[in-house]
Structures are given as structure tokens and as C-alpha cells.
Amino acid sequence: MMRETVRVELGERAYDVRIGTGLLARAGAEIAPLLRRPRVAVITDETVGALHLDALRAGLGDVQMEALTLPAGEGTKSWPHFERACEWLLAQKVERKDIVIAFGGGVIGDLVGFAAAVLRRGVRFVQIPTTLLAQVDSSVGGKTGINVAAGKNLIGAFHQPSLVLADIDLLGTLTARDFLAGYGEVVKYGLLGDPLFFEWLEDMGPKLAAGDTAARLRAVKRSVEMKAEIVARDETEEGDRALLNLGHTFCHALEAATGYGDRLLHGEGVAIGCALAFELSQRLGLCSQEAPSRVRAHLKAMGMKTDLSDIPGELPDADGLITLMAQDKKVLDGKMRFILARGIGEAFVTSDVPRDVLKSVLVDALARR
């Protein structure tokens, strides 16, 4: 059994992210120190429930488990399912000292974390992320929320988990597409702050995708370390935490344009967004010609979506995409915030992007379709 622990240092609200194999089988022992009484309320989705709920029940041992299974998919991050989750947790008589478990990918983690944040003005919760995307990104850092008609994650709260259990074995049941979507967020960490990690990914990426457990463990650990470090410095995104949004300003516009559906998964949008952010950086004279080429080459070598031409169906024109980008919640005083780069591993936050340069990047990307 391989295990690593990363500590998210947030004073009294600090917590461990445990990463390794066989964690689900010992979930009871991992969670027991947090429990005031031997019962937990678990919320999962139909996909994860069918695959792993029995294993979690067995792993909890003497800890009694009640479970609610919600539909799978981004549509679950909505008012009706949020209400259902809250009503169910109240029906389970969940008290402030109890533990709620979010058992699933980013959708379940965000929804259940938000329910835990507002239930009785805040109950404790544990994240057991089941996708690569959730293990390296959404389960760590305490961002919770739901989507509404006006946009993604516009209703939510910062509510840190009490523990995160990232069991690498669970990644074995992901489809190749879902694994690579999560890999989009892994690559992002190298691109934003660790050129050696990106170099390692260029070398080890194919092994990761093929199922190498040790490589997967290392990639998840390094990603979580980087996220934990940034969150500890800037929990509520006043400054540095915005670096984690590398590629996301483009990504959120593309997700809105494709209806948050199966045409474009979040991690695929992040990968395309990172490539576009590097192209924009290069056009602004911030980084060499080689940097965006290297980013695209690695994503292509992994068999990932790298450009607007990889998104099926119609897309808005450049002005339409810019309008969608301006809806993003990272807009400050009406100015769009971009994460740009001076090179691989050297990202920074700026609002100073001339619209004509941005438009030219998008026009060219659309022309390649």
C-alpha cells in the first residue's frame, strides 16, 4: 500500500489530504478520529454509487452509513438537487458534530460541500474524490457551489473539508476521456508554477494514462501540494489563488458556448484554455514562440483536445466568445482577469490584455476549425 499525506495549512481549519492505494478499504479507520458517534451520511451519484458504494460501506466497518444517490452529470449542480441534498441530510438528523461524506467527482464534491456549508450554518464534511479532476483540484481548497442560469459556481461558499481521501485505485474505473480531462488540470500545475513537473509529465504522461500507479500517485501528490500551498497563502482568491485559474477564462467561455455538456468536459476546456493562454502570452511578447508549441505538443502527444478545432459542433464567433468571457466571475471592476505566462512554470495574473490582441488569437483559433 502506497501512501502520501499533504497538509493544507489553514490554522485551526488545517486538514490532511491523504493520497494512496487502498484508502477506501480503510475509510472507517481514516475517518474514525473525526467522529463523535459512529455514523456518517454519504452523498454520491449513480455512476460512482454503482461502482464503489458497497466498497465504501465495507471500508467504513463499524461506522453506520446512510447514502443518498443523485443523478450523474453537471446538471446535478443545481438548486433542485441542492435542495434535495439539504432536505435529505436534515431527514437523516445530521447534527453539527457529524460528518457528511462527498463521494464522487467535482460535481458531487461542490454540491455536497455547499450543502455542508449551509446546513445548520456549517457541518463538517469529508471529501472522497473519485475522479482525477476532483483528486487534484476540486476536492482541495474549500470552494463549494452550484451552477445557476447566470453562470457556473455563482452561488456557493468557502467551506474547507475536515479530511480528503484520494484513493488512486478509484482512477482505474475512469474512461480514458475522463482520465485525460482530469489530466488537463494536472498539466495546469506544471504550467503555472513548476517547469520541472511539466518536464516530468512530458516524460511520464503516457505511463500515467496507461495506469502506472506510482506515477499517478506522484502526479496527484505534486498537484495537491501546489494547490495546498497556494490556498494556504490566499484562501479566498484575493491574489495568488487566481493562478489556479490558468486556462479557465477561456475554458468557462467555451463551456458556456457548448452548454456545459458532453461536447466539452471541464478538463478538456482547461487544456484548450492553457494552450490559448500561452498563445496569447506569446502574442503579447511575454514568452517565446517555443512555449505555446511545447504546451500543444504535449497535449497532442497525450491524445487530448488542444484547440477550438477539437470541439465538435458550432461555436460563437470571436466577439461572441469574448462576451462569454466577460461573464466570468473572475471579472474585477469590469475588467477581465487573465492568467498569462512568461514561460512554462511562470504564470502571473493581469487585467491588462488589449481586446484586439485577444480577438486576433480567437479569430485565428476559429479559422483553424
Buried (B, 14 or more C-beta within 10 A) or exposed (E): EEEBEBEBEBEEEEBBBBBBBEBBBBBBEBBBEBBEEBBBBBBBBBBBBEEBBEBBBEBBBEBEBBBBBBEBBBBBBBEEBBEBBBEBBEEBEBEEEBBBBBBBBBBBBBBBBBBBBBBEEEBBBBBBBBBBBBBBBBBBBBBBBBBEEEBBBEBBBBBBBBBBBBBBBBBEBBEEBBBBBBBBBBBBBBBBBBEEBBBBBBEBBBBBBEEBBEBBBBBBBBBBBBBBBBBBEBBEBEEBBBBBBBBBBBBBBBBBBBEBEEBBBBBBBBBBBBBBBBBBBBBBEBBBEEBBBBBBEBBBEBBBBBBBBBBEEEBBEBEBBBEBBEBBBBBEEEEBBBBBBEBBBBBBBBEEBEEEEBBBBBEEBBEEE
